[in-house]
Amino acid sequence: MLGITDFWTYVLGVVAIVLLPGPNSIFVLSVGARRGVRAGYQAAAGVFLGDAVLMILSATGVSSLLGTYPPLFLVLKYAGAAYLAWVGVNILRSAWSRWRTRGEVAAAAVEEELAEIQRPFRRAAVISVLNPKAILFFVSFFIQFVEPGYAHPALSFLVLGAVVQFFSALYLTALIFGGRSLAGQFRRRRRLAAGAATGVGALFVGFSIKLATASLS
């Protein structure tokens, strides 16, 4: 079908992969909880764009250069790790300020925390693109399901990419509205919000360490 082999196996694999927690989904959930549904969808749109860029690079073979030129992989890997660590440390710093302060000072800390997630579309897109392991994953995963010798491989990649984006949209929508339900609790309970933000910041730092220690194999 359209140059795709084992389509339903691919769908099951995509569902399993999308459900795995990662910096993209954690960021969308955090934005949805702290800034609402509209900002959550802006972050989700950034994820869609970032994933689309990675899929296009994979389909055109550009990402295979990472395997041919290991120094390029190292540059992208450490750039992505540094960015994730920067996001995580800023979230942790804001959460710590929110935990320690009260009243007007606490409100200022909240404003500072919200400022850290301004432009959610742009930040989510950067988080998505600066992930060389994701590029390698798309290459290895897509190739398995594209029929060798098919006359229109671009169509095959388009269908496979649409499947990824569809399930990603469903999952991120669930996270956005789940974050919305948490937002009321966070507004009423300052320390609960600070604790949740601390967890998110720690996750981003953990993602950065994982990416920095990743290898091509």
Buried (B, 14 or more C-beta within 10 A) or exposed (E): EEBBBEBEEBBEBBEEBBEEEBBBBBBBBBBBBBBBBEBBBBBBBBBBBBBBBBBBBBBEEEBBEBEEEEEEBBEBBBEBBBBBBEBBBBBBBBBBBBBEBEEEEBEEBBEBBBEBBEEBBEBBBBBBBBBBBBBBBBBEBBEEBBBEEBEEBEBBBBBBBEBBBEBBBEBBBEBBEEBBEBBEEBEEEBEEBBBBBBBBBBBBBBBBBBBBEBEEE
